[in-house]
Amino acid sequence: MARRCDICGKGTTFGHNVSHAKNRTNRVWKPNLVQVRTLIEGTVLTVKVCTRCLKAGKIVKYV
């Protein structure tokens, strides 16, 4: 499953955990994605949407 929002394109980002001794280890931040059934151009599709887009109303759930 690709970790990418179908609306805004938000995906995984990476960085470092930094300890008190300044040792750096890799870490990953993953977006909060939800699979939502929605009506796009007259067809019902299941899309992966980040919760920020869902809360902002950029997509409307299909009921």
N, CA, C and O atoms as CSV, one atom per row, in Angstrom:
chain,resi,resn,atom,element,x,y,z
A,1,MET,N,N,0.849,-1.179,0.000
A,1,MET,CA,C,0.000,0.000,0.000
A,1,MET,C,C,0.890,1.237,0.000
A,1,MET,O,O,1.681,1.450,0.919
A,2,ALA,N,N,0.750,2.035,-1.030
A,2,ALA,CA,C,1.539,3.256,-1.114
A,2,ALA,C,C,1.010,4.261,-0.090
A,2,ALA,O,O,-0.190,4.528,-0.027
A,3,ARG,N,N,1.901,4.798,0.689
A,3,ARG,CA,C,1.516,5.753,1.724
A,3,ARG,C,C,1.502,7.156,1.135
A,3,ARG,O,O,2.411,7.949,1.378
A,4,ARG,N,N,0.457,7.459,0.352
A,4,ARG,CA,C,0.353,8.761,-0.275
A,4,ARG,C,C,-1.120,9.150,-0.354
A,4,ARG,O,O,-1.963,8.341,-0.741
A,5,CYS,N,N,-1.425,10.398,0.016
A,5,CYS,CA,C,-2.790,10.906,-0.055
A,5,CYS,C,C,-3.133,11.166,-1.519
A,5,CYS,O,O,-2.355,11.793,-2.237
A,6,ASP,N,N,-4.302,10.685,-1.965
A,6,ASP,CA,C,-4.711,10.873,-3.347
A,6,ASP,C,C,-5.154,12.296,-3.637
A,6,ASP,O,O,-5.269,12.667,-4.805
A,7,ILE,N,N,-5.405,13.102,-2.622
A,7,ILE,CA,C,-5.869,14.477,-2.826
A,7,ILE,C,C,-4.713,15.474,-2.788
A,7,ILE,O,O,-4.517,16.222,-3.745
A,8,CYS,N,N,-3.953,15.496,-1.708
A,8,CYS,CA,C,-2.900,16.504,-1.563
A,8,CYS,C,C,-1.509,15.967,-1.852
A,8,CYS,O,O,-0.571,16.748,-2.013
A,9,GLY,N,N,-1.355,14.638,-1.921
A,9,GLY,CA,C,-0.048,14.067,-2.233
A,9,GLY,C,C,0.874,13.917,-1.038
A,9,GLY,O,O,2.062,13.637,-1.199
A,10,LYS,N,N,0.340,14.100,0.156
A,10,LYS,CA,C,1.163,13.951,1.358
A,10,LYS,C,C,1.647,12.507,1.477
A,10,LYS,O,O,0.862,11.575,1.302
A,11,GLY,N,N,2.934,12.316,1.773
A,11,GLY,CA,C,3.494,10.978,1.879
A,11,GLY,C,C,4.406,10.861,3.081
A,11,GLY,O,O,4.420,11.729,3.954
A,12,THR,N,N,5.170,9.775,3.118
A,12,THR,CA,C,6.072,9.559,4.240
A,12,THR,C,C,7.251,10.521,4.153
A,12,THR,O,O,7.728,10.845,3.066
A,13,THR,N,N,7.705,10.966,5.304
A,13,THR,CA,C,8.906,11.788,5.386
A,13,THR,C,C,9.840,11.120,6.377
A,13,THR,O,O,9.403,10.346,7.228
A,14,PHE,N,N,11.102,11.413,6.269
A,14,PHE,CA,C,12.055,10.776,7.166
A,14,PHE,C,C,12.935,11.826,7.811
A,14,PHE,O,O,13.040,12.958,7.340
A,15,GLY,N,N,13.564,11.421,8.901
A,15,GLY,CA,C,14.453,12.293,9.650
A,15,GLY,C,C,15.257,11.453,10.611
A,15,GLY,O,O,15.544,10.287,10.340
A,16,HIS,N,N,15.619,12.040,11.730
A,16,HIS,CA,C,16.465,11.352,12.690
A,16,HIS,C,C,15.892,11.483,14.092
A,16,HIS,O,O,15.363,12.530,14.465
A,17,ASN,N,N,16.004,10.406,14.865
A,17,ASN,CA,C,15.881,10.509,16.314
A,17,ASN,C,C,17.226,11.017,16.812
A,17,ASN,O,O,18.270,10.513,16.398
A,18,VAL,N,N,17.212,12.006,17.691
A,18,VAL,CA,C,18.459,12.559,18.212
A,18,VAL,C,C,18.460,12.360,19.716
A,18,VAL,O,O,17.610,12.894,20.428
A,19,SER,N,N,19.422,11.589,20.186
A,19,SER,CA,C,19.510,11.314,21.618
A,19,SER,C,C,20.205,12.477,22.325
A,19,SER,O,O,20.674,13.422,21.691
A,20,HIS,N,N,20.258,12.384,23.641
A,20,HIS,CA,C,20.924,13.426,24.433
A,20,HIS,C,C,22.406,13.517,24.072
A,20,HIS,O,O,22.999,14.594,24.146
A,21,ALA,N,N,23.002,12.392,23.683
A,21,ALA,CA,C,24.410,12.368,23.291
A,21,ALA,C,C,24.601,12.727,21.809
A,21,ALA,O,O,25.693,12.569,21.262
A,22,LYS,N,N,23.538,13.207,21.172
A,22,LYS,CA,C,23.549,13.616,19.758
A,22,LYS,C,C,23.776,12.449,18.804
A,22,LYS,O,O,24.234,12.656,17.680
A,23,ASN,N,N,23.459,11.211,19.238
A,23,ASN,CA,C,23.489,10.089,18.313
A,23,ASN,C,C,22.236,10.164,17.441
A,23,ASN,O,O,21.139,10.426,17.934
A,24,ARG,N,N,22.413,9.934,16.157
A,24,ARG,CA,C,21.286,10.039,15.234
A,24,ARG,C,C,20.940,8.676,14.646
A,24,ARG,O,O,21.802,7.982,14.106
A,25,THR,N,N,19.667,8.304,14.758
A,25,THR,CA,C,19.170,7.085,14.126
A,25,THR,C,C,17.998,7.469,13.247
A,25,THR,O,O,17.271,8.416,13.546
A,26,ASN,N,N,17.818,6.738,12.167
A,26,ASN,CA,C,16.762,7.064,11.211
A,26,ASN,C,C,15.388,6.761,11.783
A,26,ASN,O,O,15.215,5.823,12.561
A,27,ARG,N,N,14.416,7.571,11.384
A,27,ARG,CA,C,13.025,7.324,11.742
A,27,ARG,C,C,12.140,7.817,10.610
A,27,ARG,O,O,12.590,8.551,9.730
A,28,VAL,N,N,10.871,7.405,10.642
A,28,VAL,CA,C,9.936,7.717,9.568
A,28,VAL,C,C,8.638,8.251,10.168
A,28,VAL,O,O,8.148,7.728,11.169
A,29,TRP,N,N,8.079,9.303,9.546
A,29,TRP,CA,C,6.756,9.797,9.896
A,29,TRP,C,C,5.813,9.399,8.781
A,29,TRP,O,O,6.054,9.713,7.615
A,30,LYS,N,N,4.724,8.699,9.137
A,30,LYS,CA,C,3.756,8.253,8.146
A,30,LYS,C,C,2.481,9.087,8.262
A,30,LYS,O,O,2.069,9.429,9.371
A,31,PRO,N,N,1.851,9.418,7.130
A,31,PRO,CA,C,0.615,10.201,7.185
A,31,PRO,C,C,-0.544,9.360,7.703
A,31,PRO,O,O,-0.536,8.135,7.583
A,32,ASN,N,N,-1.524,10.018,8.270
A,32,ASN,CA,C,-2.715,9.350,8.793
A,32,ASN,C,C,-3.711,9.204,7.649
A,32,ASN,O,O,-4.488,10.119,7.376
A,33,LEU,N,N,-3.688,8.045,6.977
A,33,LEU,CA,C,-4.532,7.819,5.809
A,33,LEU,C,C,-5.751,6.981,6.160
A,33,LEU,O,O,-5.695,6.092,7.010
A,34,VAL,N,N,-6.864,7.288,5.477
A,34,VAL,CA,C,-8.112,6.572,5.652
A,34,VAL,C,C,-8.636,6.220,4.269
A,34,VAL,O,O,-8.604,7.053,3.363
A,35,GLN,N,N,-9.121,4.982,4.098
A,35,GLN,CA,C,-9.755,4.617,2.834
A,35,GLN,C,C,-11.214,5.041,2.893
A,35,GLN,O,O,-11.954,4.644,3.793
A,36,VAL,N,N,-11.620,5.860,1.914
A,36,VAL,CA,C,-12.951,6.450,1.913
A,36,VAL,C,C,-13.616,6.169,0.572
A,36,VAL,O,O,-12.998,6.334,-0.479
A,37,ARG,N,N,-14.881,5.744,0.611
A,37,ARG,CA,C,-15.659,5.630,-0.618
A,37,ARG,C,C,-16.235,6.994,-0.929
A,37,ARG,O,O,-16.879,7.614,-0.083
A,38,THR,N,N,-15.998,7.471,-2.169
A,38,THR,CA,C,-16.431,8.806,-2.538
A,38,THR,C,C,-16.965,8.804,-3.963
A,38,THR,O,O,-16.687,7.888,-4.737
A,39,LEU,N,N,-17.720,9.819,-4.300
A,39,LEU,CA,C,-18.292,9.973,-5.628
A,39,LEU,C,C,-17.455,10.986,-6.395
A,39,LEU,O,O,-17.479,12.177,-6.084
A,40,ILE,N,N,-16.708,10.513,-7.406
A,40,ILE,CA,C,-15.854,11.379,-8.213
A,40,ILE,C,C,-16.281,11.239,-9.675
A,40,ILE,O,O,-16.196,10.158,-10.256
A,41,GLU,N,N,-16.738,12.337,-10.253
A,41,GLU,CA,C,-17.164,12.400,-11.652
A,41,GLU,C,C,-18.199,11.323,-11.980
A,41,GLU,O,O,-18.124,10.692,-13.035
A,42,GLY,N,N,-19.145,11.117,-11.098
A,42,GLY,CA,C,-20.231,10.185,-11.346
A,42,GLY,C,C,-19.951,8.729,-11.046
A,42,GLY,O,O,-20.842,7.893,-11.199
A,43,THR,N,N,-18.729,8.397,-10.620
A,43,THR,CA,C,-18.404,7.013,-10.285
A,43,THR,C,C,-17.999,6.927,-8.822
A,43,THR,O,O,-17.410,7.854,-8.267
A,44,VAL,N,N,-18.326,5.796,-8.210
A,44,VAL,CA,C,-17.968,5.567,-6.809
A,44,VAL,C,C,-16.575,4.952,-6.773
A,44,VAL,O,O,-16.351,3.886,-7.346
A,45,LEU,N,N,-15.644,5.616,-6.106
A,45,LEU,CA,C,-14.265,5.151,-6.000
A,45,LEU,C,C,-13.858,5.066,-4.547
A,45,LEU,O,O,-14.358,5.811,-3.704
A,46,THR,N,N,-12.948,4.154,-4.258
A,46,THR,CA,C,-12.317,4.095,-2.941
A,46,THR,C,C,-10.957,4.757,-3.057
A,46,THR,O,O,-10.111,4.305,-3.828
A,47,VAL,N,N,-10.737,5.820,-2.303
A,47,VAL,CA,C,-9.488,6.568,-2.369
A,47,VAL,C,C,-8.867,6.625,-0.983
A,47,VAL,O,O,-9.556,6.528,0.032
A,48,LYS,N,N,-7.549,6.784,-0.964
A,48,LYS,CA,C,-6.827,6.963,0.291
A,48,LYS,C,C,-6.641,8.458,0.520
A,48,LYS,O,O,-6.017,9.150,-0.285
A,49,VAL,N,N,-7.190,8.943,1.625
A,49,VAL,CA,C,-7.209,10.369,1.910
A,49,VAL,C,C,-6.631,10.594,3.298
A,49,VAL,O,O,-6.943,9.851,4.228
A,50,CYS,N,N,-5.789,11.615,3.446
A,50,CYS,CA,C,-5.293,11.947,4.782
A,50,CYS,C,C,-6.424,12.612,5.565
A,50,CYS,O,O,-7.318,13.223,4.979
A,51,THR,N,N,-6.381,12.494,6.854
A,51,THR,CA,C,-7.465,12.991,7.686
A,51,THR,C,C,-7.559,14.512,7.649
A,51,THR,O,O,-8.621,15.069,7.927
A,52,ARG,N,N,-6.479,15.185,7.315
A,52,ARG,CA,C,-6.531,16.642,7.198
A,52,ARG,C,C,-7.408,17.056,6.017
A,52,ARG,O,O,-8.199,17.992,6.131
A,53,CYS,N,N,-7.272,16.358,4.873
A,53,CYS,CA,C,-8.120,16.639,3.707
A,53,CYS,C,C,-9.567,16.283,3.993
A,53,CYS,O,O,-10.479,16.995,3.574
A,54,LEU,N,N,-9.781,15.190,4.703
A,54,LEU,CA,C,-11.130,14.758,5.040
A,54,LEU,C,C,-11.806,15.778,5.958
A,54,LEU,O,O,-12.979,16.103,5.776
A,55,LYS,N,N,-11.068,16.271,6.931
A,55,LYS,CA,C,-11.617,17.261,7.871
A,55,LYS,C,C,-11.867,18.602,7.194
A,55,LYS,O,O,-12.809,19.311,7.549
A,56,ALA,N,N,-11.027,18.956,6.216
A,56,ALA,CA,C,-11.167,20.234,5.519
A,56,ALA,C,C,-12.305,20.219,4.512
A,56,ALA,O,O,-12.665,21.264,3.970
A,57,GLY,N,N,-12.882,19.038,4.252
A,57,GLY,CA,C,-14.017,18.963,3.332
A,57,GLY,C,C,-13.597,18.925,1.871
A,57,GLY,O,O,-14.401,19.247,0.997
A,58,LYS,N,N,-12.366,18.543,1.586
A,58,LYS,CA,C,-11.909,18.460,0.197
A,58,LYS,C,C,-12.508,17.276,-0.535
A,58,LYS,O,O,-12.460,17.204,-1.763
A,59,ILE,N,N,-13.074,16.345,0.227
A,59,ILE,CA,C,-13.708,15.160,-0.355
A,59,ILE,C,C,-14.997,14.905,0.416
A,59,ILE,O,O,-15.081,15.200,1.608
A,60,VAL,N,N,-15.988,14.365,-0.256
A,60,VAL,CA,C,-17.275,14.086,0.384
A,60,VAL,C,C,-17.473,12.586,0.377
A,60,VAL,O,O,-17.349,11.944,-0.666
A,61,LYS,N,N,-17.781,12.020,1.538
A,61,LYS,CA,C,-18.018,10.581,1.653
A,61,LYS,C,C,-19.280,10.194,0.892
A,61,LYS,O,O,-20.262,10.935,0.868
A,62,TYR,N,N,-19.234,9.021,0.273
A,62,TYR,CA,C,-20.392,8.474,-0.427
A,62,TYR,C,C,-21.175,7.598,0.535
A,62,TYR,O,O,-20.612,6.708,1.173
A,63,VAL,N,N,-22.481,7.852,0.639
A,63,VAL,CA,C,-23.322,7.090,1.556
A,63,VAL,C,C,-24.261,6.198,0.779
A,63,VAL,O,O,-25.057,5.472,1.375
